[in-house]
Amino acid sequence: MRVKQEESMEELSKRGAADETRVNIHDEQELRHWADKFRVSKAAVIRAVERVGVLAKDVNEFLNGRVV
């Protein structure tokens, strides 16, 4: 039974964000996902969301220097 539980945890760690259109900074795993995806620090993702909101396209544009 433990093997199945470990597989489940591994599968969970491989998943991306629950909603690929919105950045959730309140979930550590999703925050890490977005930081990796945007190739920035978690703090940069948080600052971007605070500045432009949760829409991933807006966060991406902000992080790439295109002010939304």
C-alpha positions as CSV (number, residue, x, y, z in Angstrom):
1,M,0.0,0.0,0.0
2,R,2.8,2.4,0.7
3,V,4.1,2.1,-2.8
4,K,0.8,3.3,-4.2
5,Q,0.8,6.3,-1.7
6,E,4.3,7.2,-2.8
7,E,3.3,7.0,-6.5
8,S,0.3,9.3,-5.7
9,M,2.6,11.8,-4.1
10,E,5.0,11.6,-7.0
11,E,2.1,12.2,-9.5
12,L,0.9,15.2,-7.4
13,S,4.4,16.7,-7.5
14,K,4.5,16.4,-11.3
15,R,1.2,18.2,-11.8
16,G,1.2,21.8,-12.9
17,A,-1.1,24.4,-11.6
18,A,-4.7,23.4,-11.0
19,D,-5.7,26.3,-13.3
20,E,-3.2,27.2,-16.0
21,T,-4.8,30.6,-16.5
22,R,-4.5,31.9,-13.0
23,V,-1.5,32.1,-10.7
24,N,-2.2,30.9,-7.1
25,I,0.5,32.3,-4.8
26,H,-1.2,30.8,-1.7
27,D,-0.3,27.2,-2.6
28,E,3.4,26.4,-2.3
29,Q,3.4,23.8,-5.0
30,E,1.6,26.1,-7.5
31,L,3.9,29.0,-6.6
32,R,6.9,26.8,-7.3
33,H,5.3,25.7,-10.6
34,W,4.8,29.3,-11.8
35,A,8.3,30.4,-10.6
36,D,9.8,27.5,-12.6
37,K,7.6,28.2,-15.6
38,F,8.4,31.9,-15.7
39,R,12.1,31.2,-14.7
40,V,12.0,33.7,-11.8
41,S,12.0,33.5,-8.1
42,K,8.9,32.8,-6.0
43,A,9.2,36.3,-4.6
44,A,9.1,37.8,-8.2
45,V,5.9,35.8,-8.9
46,I,4.3,37.2,-5.7
47,R,5.3,40.8,-6.5
48,A,3.9,40.4,-10.1
49,V,0.6,39.0,-8.8
50,E,0.3,41.8,-6.3
51,R,1.0,44.3,-9.1
52,V,-1.1,43.0,-12.0
53,G,-3.4,40.3,-10.6
54,V,-3.7,36.6,-11.0
55,L,-4.1,36.1,-14.7
56,A,-1.1,34.2,-15.9
57,K,-0.9,36.1,-19.2
58,D,-0.7,39.4,-17.3
59,V,1.9,38.1,-14.9
60,N,4.0,36.7,-17.8
61,E,3.8,40.1,-19.6
62,F,4.7,42.0,-16.4
63,L,7.7,39.7,-15.7
64,N,8.9,40.1,-19.3
65,G,8.9,43.9,-18.9
66,R,5.7,44.6,-20.7
67,V,3.7,46.5,-18.2
68,V,0.0,45.5,-18.3
